[in-house]
Amino acid sequence: MTLISRRAFLAATGAAMVLPAIPTFAQSGLKEAPALAEAVAAGTLPPVAERLPVNPMVVQPLESVGTYGGDLRAALVGGGSLNMMHRYQGYEPLVRYTPDWTGVIPNVAESFEANEDASVYTFKLREGHKWSDGQPFTTDDIMFFYEDVLLNEELTVSPPTPLRTLDGRTAKFEKVDATTFRIVFPESNGLLPLRLAWANDDRSTRVPRHYLEQFHIKYNPDADKLATDQGMTGWVQLFQIKSGIAVDGEIFKNKDMPTLYGWKITQPIGESAEYSIAERNPYYFKVDTDGNQLPYIDRLTYAVAADNEVLLLKALQGEIDVIDQWICTPANRAVLFDGKQAGGYDFYTTTSTEPNEMVFQLNLTHVDPVKRALFQNKDFRIALSHAIDRQAVIDTVFIGQGAPAQPAIRPEDPLYNEQLATQYTEFDLAKANELLDTILPNKDGEGYRLMEDGKRLTIIFEIDQVRTTFVDSFQLVLPMLRAAGIDTQMRTMDRSLWEVRVRQGGEYDATVHKFGGNGGIAAILDPRYFFPNTTEAMYAKGWQIWYNDPTSPDAVEPPAATQQQFALYDELRQTGDQARQQELMAQILQIAADQFYVFGVTLPLNGYGIVANRIHNMAKSMPNSWGYPTPAPTNPEQYYIS
């Protein structure tokens, strides 16, 4: 079970964040990578004491103080997987999760505290903190993010949920001095520290004012011309591209933008079809317990593989140092195990945080009114669920590991809801046909069911082609659904196209995915399959838009039960009382059980990744989640190579 730690709870309910004892280093006690020392000696780089904050963040090495040097070899599949870079080098929010995901600790912020009702949060930045180009990072950068990005409606159509009140108002940022600012809400927001630590939610530390002002019309009257000269529509598009704020992962395409990350992109995707490269940031704000400036590793190299088979071959040949995505499937476990010695790697465990291995999501707010009405029919979804032989999928695709289950909270968690987890999981084709005969009694000459408008019902599941578990499962699931008279098809596509059509779009029949929270605070922060609170709820885009911005032309008013979930979640977001959060979440889950929005195959077991034997200080086990985001909270900056 994942819970907010008492330290984080106190920070969200009025007590100051209590910091651990931090070693202090005299200027002579600070050390740096040999290449940086050479640059200092040559006069091209300031001394390390001038590059670090007055109070750098101290990272305790997992096993031992490391040594400098080498490349960590990671991988991407195609151009649509840039989000993976957040997992290795892009996780530097104001506050971050602890490695064991039991709470939050200061990160870019040196400290933070909240008032009694968790409506005002005061953050203290690190004096002397610098961007990767040596320019100061201060509250002026935070205020630029707030005043000129967040509040600019051309750049930010809808402020992120953590910074919005329940009635849609945006939190107010107030500058106190060069290193202190406040985030002020007109009402309590007990989840803010946990939410800011979530994966990619805190963008306030990613907007260098001194660099981005040149692309903003407020500071550069010629910004529009600058954009059109580069073939863009205007300054907004130019700013979005240069800052990377519009699309997740785009921040790693601009090698000119200063960063606070441990490594800075020097060769983005596009300059090379084979690799993206990030090199050590000489101004990185963290040191180890001996005063060595981090990171230990010189470079991150991301091999760009065309598909999973190429990536699997690279792993078996010992060309990948760390990976737990794409190729680390149940089907590949045996071949990867057999290749350990030749490939020079071993396994690590990723503990499951997903509600299911495969979540089927019909588009309940489909643009086609006939399909919309049909997909919103709970009995129709129940029929499809009964038409799937889950055990056959588990035996074939998941190598017999797992048990039939719907997307739900794990059984060992206090939030477990048996109805939500177990209902409609029986394979019963007769029951499926009985329900469908009532809903869609007419069939065409090939035995496929016809909709009310007389057209054959065809459901196309659009999926990311690199998720091979989904592709393999559909080889079994498609004929099962067709046996019930449903013309079901699978359309695979490159991740980048899937992102546009499904994650960002709304004109699709259905999709499948797996990520989200399956217990404790993870479920509270990412309840996407239990009610549609964000764009990640791909089964009800229109409803989640209504929740976040009811004035949007794309908003679709949800049913009363879903609106009740929204109200309960709003109350949950306001309280820092852990017990009350659990009570409210339990009510939300019961409504989810009654509504039956989505269906799945099996609760996931723990997964695995592979790590090269030459990599040290990497945890043997860690949560597997985008929200965490694996493996970033285990501090890749303290990994080292031997």
KASUL-V243320 format. One record per residue. N is the residue number from 1. RES is the residue in one letter. PHI is phi as a letter, one per 30 degrees, with the letter a starting at -180 (NA if undefined). PSI is psi in degrees with one decimal (999 if undefined). Layout:
# KASUL-V243320
n: <N N>
res: <RES RES>
phi: <PHI PHI>
psi: <PSI PSI>
This chain:
# KASUL-V243320
n: <1 2 3 4 5 6 7 8 9 10 11 12 13 14 15 16 17 18 19 20 21 22 23 24 25 26 27 28 29 30 31 32 33 34 35 36 37 38 39 40 41 42 43 44 45 46 47 48 49 50 51 52 53 54 55 56 57 58 59 60 61 62 63 64 65 66 67 68 69 70 71 72 73 74 75 76 77 78 79 80 81 82 83 84 85 86 87 88 89 90 91 92 93 94 95 96 97 98 99 100 101 102 103 104 105 106 107 108 109 110 111 112 113 114 115 116 117 118 119 120 121 122 123 124 125 126 127 128 129 130 131 132 133 134 135 136 137 138 139 140 141 142 143 144 145 146 147 148 149 150 151 152 153 154 155 156 157 158 159 160 161 162 163 164 165 166 167 168 169 170 171 172 173 174 175 176 177 178 179 180 181 182 183 184 185 186 187 188 189 190 191 192 193 194 195 196 197 198 199 200 201 202 203 204 205 206 207 208 209 210 211 212 213 214 215 216 217 218 219 220 221 222 223 224 225 226 227 228 229 230 231 232 233 234 235 236 237 238 239 240 241 242 243 244 245 246 247 248 249 250 251 252 253 254 255 256 257 258 259 260 261 262 263 264 265 266 267 268 269 270 271 272 273 274 275 276 277 278 279 280 281 282 283 284 285 286 287 288 289 290 291 292 293 294 295 296 297 298 299 300 301 302 303 304 305 306 307 308 309 310 311 312 313 314 315 316 317 318 319 320 321 322 323 324 325 326 327 328 329 330 331 332 333 334 335 336 337 338 339 340 341 342 343 344 345 346 347 348 349 350 351 352 353 354 355 356 357 358 359 360 361 362 363 364 365 366 367 368 369 370 371 372 373 374 375 376 377 378 379 380 381 382 383 384 385 386 387 388 389 390 391 392 393 394 395 396 397 398 399 400 401 402 403 404 405 406 407 408 409 410 411 412 413 414 415 416 417 418 419 420 421 422 423 424 425 426 427 428 429 430 431 432 433 434 435 436 437 438 439 440 441 442 443 444 445 446 447 448 449 450 451 452 453 454 455 456 457 458 459 460 461 462 463 464 465 466 467 468 469 470 471 472 473 474 475 476 477 478 479 480 481 482 483 484 485 486 487 488 489 490 491 492 493 494 495 496 497 498 499 500 501 502 503 504 505 506 507 508 509 510 511 512 513 514 515 516 517 518 519 520 521 522 523 524 525 526 527 528 529 530 531 532 533 534 535 536 537 538 539 540 541 542 543 544 545 546 547 548 549 550 551 552 553 554 555 556 557 558 559 560 561 562 563 564 565 566 567 568 569 570 571 572 573 574 575 576 577 578 579 580 581 582 583 584 585 586 587 588 589 590 591 592 593 594 595 596 597 598 599 600 601 602 603 604 605 606 607 608 609 610 611 612 613 614 615 616 617 618 619 620 621 622 623 624 625 626 627 628 629 630 631 632 633 634 635 636 637 638 639 640 641 642>
res: <M T L I S R R A F L A A T G A A M V L P A I P T F A Q S G L K E A P A L A E A V A A G T L P P V A E R L P V N P M V V Q P L E S V G T Y G G D L R A A L V G G G S L N M M H R Y Q G Y E P L V R Y T P D W T G V I P N V A E S F E A N E D A S V Y T F K L R E G H K W S D G Q P F T T D D I M F F Y E D V L L N E E L T V S P P T P L R T L D G R T A K F E K V D A T T F R I V F P E S N G L L P L R L A W A N D D R S T R V P R H Y L E Q F H I K Y N P D A D K L A T D Q G M T G W V Q L F Q I K S G I A V D G E I F K N K D M P T L Y G W K I T Q P I G E S A E Y S I A E R N P Y Y F K V D T D G N Q L P Y I D R L T Y A V A A D N E V L L L K A L Q G E I D V I D Q W I C T P A N R A V L F D G K Q A G G Y D F Y T T T S T E P N E M V F Q L N L T H V D P V K R A L F Q N K D F R I A L S H A I D R Q A V I D T V F I G Q G A P A Q P A I R P E D P L Y N E Q L A T Q Y T E F D L A K A N E L L D T I L P N K D G E G Y R L M E D G K R L T I I F E I D Q V R T T F V D S F Q L V L P M L R A A G I D T Q M R T M D R S L W E V R V R Q G G E Y D A T V H K F G G N G G I A A I L D P R Y F F P N T T E A M Y A K G W Q I W Y N D P T S P D A V E P P A A T Q Q Q F A L Y D E L R Q T G D Q A R Q Q E L M A Q I L Q I A A D Q F Y V F G V T L P L N G Y G I V A N R I H N M A K S M P N S W G Y P T P A P T N P E Q Y Y I S>
phi: <NA c b d d d e d d d d c b j c d d d c d d c d c b d e d d d b b d e d d d d d d d d i c b d e e d d c c d e b d d c c d e d c a d c c d k j c c c c a b c i d c c d e e d e d c b c c b d e b b d d e c h c l b b d b d d d a a a b d d c h c b c c c c d d d i d b d d c j d d c b d d d d d d e d d c c d d d d d c b d b e d e e c c d d c j d d e c c b d c a d b b b b c c c d a d b d c e e d d d d d h c d c c d c b b d e d c d e d c c d d c b e c d d d e d d d c i c d l d d d d d d d d d i d d b e j d e d c c d d d d b c d d b c d c b d e j d b d c b c b b c e d d c e c c b d d c i d d c d d d d b c c c d c c d a d d d d d d d d d d i c b d b a b c i c d c e d c e d d d d d c e d d d i b b c b c c d d b c d a d a c d b d d d c e d d d d d e d d d d d e d d d d d d d d d c d d d d d d d d d c h i c k a e a c e a d d e d d e d e b d e e d c d i c d d b d d d d d d d d d d d b d c b c d c i c d c d d d i d d d c c c d c b d d d d d d d e d d d d c d e d d d d d c i c d c b c b c a e e d d d e d d c d c c b c b d a a b a b d k c c l h d d d d d b c e d c a d c b d d d d d a e d d d d d d d a d d d d c d b d d d e d d d d d e d d d e d d d d c c d d d d e d d d d d d d d d d e d d d h d b b b c a d d d d c a b c b d d d c b i c d d b a d c a d d d c e c e d d i e d c d b c b>
psi: <135.4 120.7 155.2 133.3 160.8 -36.5 -46.7 -35.1 -43.8 -38.5 -28.8 -3.1 22.3 -16.0 151.6 149.0 121.4 119.7 145.9 161.6 133.0 127.8 145.9 142.4 125.5 159.7 -37.0 -15.8 -9.5 140.7 165.3 170.0 145.0 -40.2 -35.3 -38.5 -37.6 -39.6 -36.4 -45.5 -32.7 -7.2 11.2 -2.9 138.5 159.9 155.3 -36.3 -27.9 -15.7 -24.2 155.2 163.7 -39.6 82.3 158.2 132.4 125.0 126.3 115.6 142.5 -46.0 -44.2 157.4 134.3 -177.0 154.4 150.1 164.3 169.9 133.2 122.8 108.2 -170.3 153.7 155.6 106.2 -176.3 -3.6 10.8 28.5 -22.9 -25.0 -28.0 -29.1 -32.6 -27.2 -37.2 -6.7 19.8 84.2 64.6 177.3 -45.3 152.2 162.4 150.2 156.6 -32.8 4.6 44.0 0.8 -165.1 153.2 158.3 154.3 -95.0 -38.8 135.3 -32.1 165.7 158.1 162.2 156.6 -176.6 -37.7 16.0 39.5 -15.8 121.6 130.7 124.1 136.2 119.1 170.2 121.7 130.4 5.6 140.4 151.3 170.7 -14.5 5.9 -2.9 148.2 140.7 115.9 -176.0 -16.9 -35.5 -40.7 -43.1 -31.8 -45.0 -45.4 -54.5 -37.3 -11.1 -59.1 -44.2 -7.5 111.4 -20.4 -32.9 -34.2 98.3 -43.2 118.3 149.0 147.9 -43.3 -23.2 15.3 147.6 173.0 -29.3 14.9 -0.8 147.3 138.5 154.4 132.2 135.1 125.5 129.6 -51.5 -166.9 -21.2 6.3 134.4 164.3 146.4 119.7 126.7 146.5 -1.2 170.6 145.7 81.9 -15.4 0.3 -50.4 -42.7 -35.4 -39.2 -29.1 -8.9 113.5 -100.6 21.3 -33.6 105.4 4.8 -20.4 13.1 17.6 85.1 111.1 -45.1 -24.5 -43.4 -17.0 -32.2 -19.1 2.9 129.9 -26.8 -31.9 -19.7 100.5 -19.9 12.9 -36.2 -43.8 -39.5 -37.0 -48.8 -30.7 -22.7 13.1 19.2 166.8 -25.8 -175.0 -31.8 -48.4 -40.9 -46.8 -41.8 -41.4 -44.7 -35.1 -24.0 18.5 -18.3 -36.9 129.0 135.1 -21.0 -22.4 -23.8 9.2 -12.1 102.3 -10.4 -17.3 126.8 155.4 164.2 -0.7 161.8 -28.7 145.6 134.2 126.0 -19.5 94.4 163.0 135.5 -41.2 -26.9 138.8 -10.0 -32.5 147.9 141.4 138.0 134.4 158.0 134.4 112.8 -10.9 16.5 141.1 13.2 149.3 162.5 -177.2 -10.7 5.2 13.4 125.2 134.9 162.8 162.7 -40.1 136.0 -48.2 152.1 127.9 129.7 107.8 132.8 105.6 144.4 -34.5 179.1 -32.9 -40.0 -42.0 -41.3 -42.8 -41.4 -41.2 -44.6 -27.2 4.4 25.4 -2.7 130.0 -40.8 129.5 141.0 10.6 163.2 -63.4 -12.7 65.0 163.7 -38.7 -28.4 -5.6 -44.8 -45.3 -36.2 -35.5 -45.0 -25.4 5.5 -48.3 -45.8 -36.2 -11.2 41.0 171.1 179.3 153.1 160.8 136.7 115.0 135.6 135.6 7.9 150.9 -16.7 160.4 -21.5 107.3 115.3 126.7 104.3 146.5 94.6 -13.8 41.8 146.5 -25.2 115.0 -29.9 -47.8 -35.3 -47.7 -40.5 -46.9 -28.3 -8.0 112.4 -38.9 -31.4 -43.3 -37.3 -41.5 -45.3 -38.3 -42.6 -21.5 -9.0 125.9 89.3 -38.3 -35.1 -39.8 -43.5 -45.2 -38.3 -48.8 -38.2 18.1 38.3 3.5 122.1 -179.5 146.7 131.2 154.9 165.1 120.6 177.3 146.3 147.7 -30.6 -4.9 142.3 -22.5 1.0 132.6 109.9 -40.5 -47.5 -38.7 -31.3 -14.8 142.8 27.8 -9.4 135.2 111.5 87.1 -34.1 -43.5 -39.3 -46.1 -35.5 -44.9 -44.3 -31.6 -28.7 -36.2 -46.2 77.3 -23.0 142.9 158.6 -174.1 -18.7 4.4 9.5 145.9 147.0 143.8 176.3 -27.8 5.6 -4.0 149.0 135.6 113.8 126.4 118.3 117.9 117.0 123.2 157.3 120.0 -18.8 -10.3 80.7 -27.1 -40.5 -46.5 -46.2 -40.8 -38.2 -23.7 -27.0 -39.3 -38.7 -50.4 -27.6 -45.4 -34.0 -30.3 -20.8 9.4 13.3 117.6 94.3 134.5 158.2 132.4 108.9 151.8 162.5 147.7 -40.6 -39.0 -39.8 -40.0 -42.8 -46.6 -38.3 -58.7 -38.4 -20.0 -169.9 0.8 69.3 159.4 -47.7 164.4 176.0 149.4 -174.8 -17.3 161.2 -174.2 137.0 17.1 151.8 -139.4 -26.4 -41.3 -34.9 -38.4 -26.8 73.5 32.0 -36.0 -7.8 -24.4 151.3 85.4 -19.3 176.7 -16.2 -17.0 81.0 -1.1 -8.8 60.3 -45.0 -36.8 -41.7 -32.2 -41.1 -41.0 -43.0 -27.4 81.8 -14.7 -8.7 140.6 -17.5 -0.7 139.5 122.9 124.7 169.4 166.5 -39.6 -40.5 -39.5 -33.9 -39.0 -41.7 -44.3 -41.2 -40.4 -36.0 -43.0 -40.7 -42.6 -26.2 -24.3 143.4 4.6 111.9 -42.3 -41.4 -36.8 -43.5 -41.5 -46.1 -39.3 -36.9 -38.6 -40.7 -41.9 -35.2 -39.9 -39.5 -40.5 -41.2 -32.9 -33.5 63.5 -43.1 167.7 160.3 -160.2 -59.2 146.1 136.1 148.7 175.1 146.0 -161.9 162.7 173.1 142.2 133.2 144.8 -22.0 -7.8 130.8 160.5 16.4 135.4 144.2 -18.2 142.3 155.2 148.7 101.5 145.1 -39.1 -27.6 -40.8 125.0 129.0 17.9 -45.1 -9.8 6.9 70.6 -21.3 -18.8 5.7 149.4 165.8 139.5 999>
